[in-house]
Amino acid sequence: MGQPVGVTEKRGARDDIVQFELNRSLTGMSHERYTSREQAAGTRPPDELARRLFDRGGVDAVHIYSNVVTVDLAPGASSDGMLDIIRDLFLYYREPAPS
């Protein structure tokens, strides 16, 4: 159930910054910035996305403004797998993996 989010990954001006442009807004016109998982304590989609990104590891901060998610990577970290986390934000049911 749910629909995948359309996402495009773009590198920032620095190697430790990565931006993701989404095909939908997560915050409207407000800015949300999280520097720890604990700051993402709400129940809104930007809070859930920030928690999932921090749980993945390698994240120093997450900034979300409308349809743009900017991630500050921890030293030595990569953005591998982040696009999938964002794309699957609204998916609630997945087919079971083949056995």
C-alpha positions as a printed Julia matrix, in Angstrom:
99×3 Matrix{Float64}:
  0.0     0.0    0.0
  1.07    3.54  -0.52
  2.91    5.09  -3.39
  6.67    5.44  -3.86
  8.05    8.96  -3.69
  9.81   10.16  -6.84
 13.34   11.13  -5.8
 16.39   12.58  -7.54
 19.75   12.6   -5.76
 22.12   15.53  -6.25
 25.52   16.15  -4.75
 26.04   19.34  -2.82
 28.81   21.88  -3.17
 30.8    19.87  -0.62
 31.4    16.12  -0.54
 29.65   15.78   2.82
 26.35   17.28   1.57
 23.75   15.44  -0.5
 20.37   16.75  -1.64
 17.3    14.82  -2.62
 14.52   16.45  -4.65
 11.12   14.82  -4.18
  8.0    14.91  -6.31
  5.94   16.02  -3.3
  6.25   18.46  -0.45
  6.87   17.13   3.05
  6.82   20.39   5.03
  4.9    22.95   3.01
  6.7    26.28   3.42
  8.32   25.52   6.78
 11.91   24.44   7.42
 12.68   21.44   9.6
 16.24   20.78  10.78
 17.31   17.81  12.87
 20.78   17.28  14.3
 19.85   14.12  16.2
 17.25   11.36  16.1
 15.8    12.63  19.38
 14.86   15.95  17.75
 12.62   14.07  15.3
 10.08   13.23  17.98
  6.92   14.23  16.09
  4.52   12.14  14.04
  4.65   14.04  10.74
  6.31   12.66   7.6
  9.44   14.87   7.92
  9.95   13.6   11.48
  9.6     9.97  10.38
 11.97   10.48   7.45
 14.6    12.08   9.68
 14.36    9.16  12.13
 14.81    6.64   9.31
 17.83    8.48   7.95
 19.46    8.73  11.39
 18.72    5.03  12.0
 20.58    4.21   8.78
 23.7     5.81  10.22
 26.31    8.1    8.75
 24.14   11.21   9.17
 25.12   14.36  11.09
 22.03   16.44  10.23
 18.88   16.45   8.12
 17.2    19.58   6.74
 13.83   19.38   5.01
 12.22   22.29   3.21
  9.15   21.59   1.12
 10.29   18.92  -1.38
 14.06   19.14  -0.77
 15.85   16.95   1.76
 19.45   17.93   2.51
 21.63   15.49   4.44
 24.91   16.38   6.12
 26.93   13.18   5.99
 29.15   12.12   8.86
 32.89   12.03   8.08
 33.63    9.13   5.74
 29.95    8.24   5.21
 28.21    7.8    1.87
 24.64    8.35   0.74
 24.21    4.72  -0.36
 20.68    3.54   0.4
 19.27    6.94   1.37
 17.38    7.35  -1.89
 15.59    4.04  -1.18
 14.66    5.17   2.33
 13.09    8.35   0.96
 11.39    6.6   -1.96
  9.76    4.08   0.4
  8.6     6.63   3.01
  4.89    6.13   2.26
  4.97    2.38   1.51
  3.2     0.43   4.24
  2.95   -3.01   2.68
  5.6    -4.84   0.75
  5.48   -8.18  -1.0
  7.21  -10.83   1.1
 10.7   -11.72  -0.03
 10.89  -14.98  -1.98
 12.02  -17.89   0.16
